[in-house]
Structure formats: C-alpha cells, structure tokens
C-alpha cells in the first residue's frame, strides 16, 4: 500500500523539501484560518504542500550559470578571405 502523499516529492534535490510534519503544521494553520471546515482536508493539505514546496524551490537566479551575450537570430555573413 502506498503511503499517503508520498508521490509529492519529485524534485531532484529533496534535502530542502518540506517534511511531513512541516506540511501537517501548515495545513493545520490553514484549516484553522478557514474556520475548521470538515470537508476540505485534502484540498487544505495540498495547498500547504504547494505553499511549502514553492517556498523551498531554489530561485533560478541563484543557481543560474553566468550567460554570455544572447544569441540573435540574424543570418551570419560569410567572412571574406
């Protein structure tokens, strides 16, 4: 039998991924904030996951390699020898 929510971690770098307890705490806070609805457990859990995973994702600017001048789509003239 598959663990609930075990399919969520799909990133290559999981060391920064939120743990189950972090998600549960966030979901609890959201549940209370929404007035403790009885029929929204899964939706609130998924919202908490999304919120925490979005915060855990590294910014592309932090990990991007320096780039050179952008390549332009202009035809290249042949050099004359």
C-alpha positions as CSV (number, residue, x, y, z in Angstrom):
1,X,0.0,0.0,0.0
2,X,1.4,3.4,-0.9
3,X,2.0,6.0,1.8
4,X,-0.4,9.0,1.5
5,X,1.3,11.9,-0.1
6,X,4.5,10.0,-0.9
7,X,4.1,10.9,-4.5
8,X,4.6,14.6,-3.9
9,X,8.4,14.8,-3.6
10,X,9.5,14.7,-7.2
11,X,12.4,17.1,-7.3
12,X,16.0,16.1,-7.8
13,X,17.1,17.9,-4.7
14,X,14.9,16.8,-1.8
15,X,17.1,18.0,1.0
16,X,15.2,21.3,1.1
17,X,11.8,19.7,0.6
18,X,9.4,20.3,3.4
19,X,8.9,17.3,5.8
20,X,5.6,15.7,6.5
21,X,5.4,17.4,9.9
22,X,6.0,20.8,8.3
23,X,3.2,20.2,5.8
24,X,0.9,19.0,8.6
25,X,1.6,22.1,10.7
26,X,1.0,24.4,7.8
27,X,-2.2,22.5,6.9
28,X,-3.4,22.8,10.5
29,X,-2.8,26.5,10.4
30,X,-4.7,26.9,7.1
31,X,-7.5,24.7,8.4
32,X,-8.0,26.9,11.5
33,X,-7.7,30.0,9.3
34,X,-10.5,28.7,7.1
35,X,-12.8,28.0,10.1
36,X,-12.0,24.3,10.6
37,X,-14.1,23.0,7.6
38,X,-14.9,19.3,7.8
39,X,-14.9,18.6,4.1
40,X,-11.7,20.3,2.8
41,X,-8.9,18.1,4.4
42,X,-7.3,17.1,1.1
43,X,-7.6,20.5,-0.5
44,X,-6.0,22.2,2.5
45,X,-3.2,19.5,2.7
46,X,-2.4,20.1,-1.0
47,X,-2.5,23.8,-0.5
48,X,0.0,23.5,2.4
49,X,2.3,21.3,0.3
50,X,2.2,23.8,-2.6
51,X,2.9,26.7,-0.3
52,X,5.9,25.0,1.3
53,X,7.3,23.4,-1.8
54,X,7.1,26.8,-3.6
55,X,9.0,28.4,-0.7
56,X,11.6,25.5,-0.8
57,X,12.3,25.8,-4.6
58,X,15.6,27.5,-5.3
59,X,15.3,30.7,-7.3
60,X,16.6,30.2,-10.8
61,X,18.8,33.3,-10.4
62,X,20.7,31.8,-7.5
63,X,21.7,28.6,-9.4
64,X,21.9,30.0,-12.9
65,X,25.3,29.9,-14.6
66,X,26.6,33.2,-16.0
67,X,25.5,33.6,-19.5
68,X,27.2,35.2,-22.4
69,X,25.7,37.7,-24.8
70,X,22.3,36.4,-26.1
71,X,22.4,34.7,-29.5
72,X,20.4,36.6,-32.1
73,X,18.5,35.0,-34.9
74,X,20.3,37.0,-37.6
75,X,21.9,35.4,-40.6
76,X,25.6,35.2,-40.3
77,X,27.6,36.8,-43.2
78,X,30.4,34.6,-44.6
79,X,33.8,36.0,-43.8
80,X,35.8,37.1,-46.8
81,X,39.3,35.7,-47.1
